Amino acid sequence: MTNITFYKKDNLIIGFEVKGHTGKAEYGSDLLCCQISTVAQLAVVGMENLNVSYFKEISDGFLKIKIDEKLAKNDNIQFLFKTCLDSFKAIIIDEKKYAKLEVKNV
């Protein structure tokens, strides 16, 4: 199961975490896991292209990205995070057995 958690503060997305493998198919050929990983990596590439300071942690089956609350007010950062959130929702809409998404206010 893959757990995707977005973190919001004062109605701004300040980061997200993707944890675990979906287990829908054999490791290395799991297309659902691949789709989720691609969206998560898109956020990393997007942050690099925006040239802002942010926190990231990446390991096997895990990606966490977080931004300072002051920087989170940037419209481009919010657009990037919201696009990732909407993309995750679309990908896992019929995959409740393999992936879960939640938004937490912190």
C-alpha positions in Angstrom: 0.0 0.0 0.0 1.2 3.5 -0.8 0.2 6.3 1.5 0.3 9.8 0.2 -0.1 12.6 2.7 -0.3 16.3 1.9 0.4 18.9 4.6 -1.5 22.2 4.7 -1.1 25.2 7.0 -3.2 28.3 6.8 -4.8 26.8 3.6 -1.5 26.5 1.9 0.1 23.3 0.9 3.6 23.1 2.5 4.6 19.7 1.4 3.8 16.0 0.9 5.0 12.5 1.6 4.7 9.4 -0.4 5.4 6.2 1.5 5.4 2.5 0.5 5.0 0.4 -2.6 1.5 -0.2 -4.0 1.9 -4.0 -4.3 -0.4 -4.1 -7.3 2.1 -5.9 -9.5 5.6 -7.4 -9.2 8.3 -5.0 -8.1 9.8 -3.3 -11.1 6.7 -3.8 -13.3 4.0 -2.1 -11.1 2.6 0.6 -13.4 0.5 2.2 -10.5 3.6 2.6 -8.4 5.5 4.0 -11.4 2.7 6.6 -12.0 2.8 7.7 -8.4 6.6 7.9 -8.4 6.6 10.0 -11.5 4.2 12.6 -10.0 6.3 12.7 -6.8 9.5 13.2 -8.8 7.8 15.9 -10.9 7.5 18.0 -7.7 11.2 17.6 -7.1 12.1 18.7 -10.6 9.6 21.6 -10.4 11.1 22.8 -7.1 14.6 22.7 -8.7 13.3 24.7 -11.7 11.8 27.3 -9.4 15.2 27.6 -7.8 13.9 27.8 -4.2 15.2 26.3 -1.0 13.3 23.3 0.2 13.6 20.1 2.2 13.6 16.7 0.5 14.2 13.2 1.6 14.2 10.3 -0.9 14.8 6.6 -0.3 13.4 3.3 -1.6 9.6 3.6 -1.5 9.7 7.0 0.2 9.7 10.7 -0.9 9.1 13.7 1.3 9.2 17.3 0.2 8.6 20.3 2.4 8.8 24.1 2.0 9.1 26.9 4.4 5.7 28.5 5.2 6.8 31.9 3.9 7.9 30.4 0.6 4.7 28.4 0.4 2.8 31.6 -0.4 4.5 31.6 -3.9 1.8 31.1 -6.5 4.1 28.9 -8.6 4.8 26.6 -5.7 1.1 26.3 -4.8 0.3 25.6 -8.5 3.0 22.8 -8.5 1.7 21.2 -5.3 -2.0 21.5 -6.3 -1.2 19.9 -9.7 0.6 17.0 -7.9 -2.4 16.6 -5.5 -4.9 16.5 -8.4 -2.7 14.1 -10.3 -2.4 11.7 -7.4 -6.2 11.9 -6.9 -6.7 11.0 -10.6 -4.2 8.2 -10.5 -5.6 6.4 -7.4 -9.3 7.1 -7.8 -10.1 3.4 -8.5 -7.1 2.0 -6.6 -8.2 2.2 -3.0 -6.8 -1.3 -2.3 -3.3 -0.2 -3.3 -3.1 3.6 -2.5 -4.5 6.1 0.0 -4.4 9.9 -0.1 -5.1 12.2 2.8 -4.6 15.9 3.5 -3.6 17.0 7.0 -3.8 20.4 8.5 -0.7 21.0 10.6 
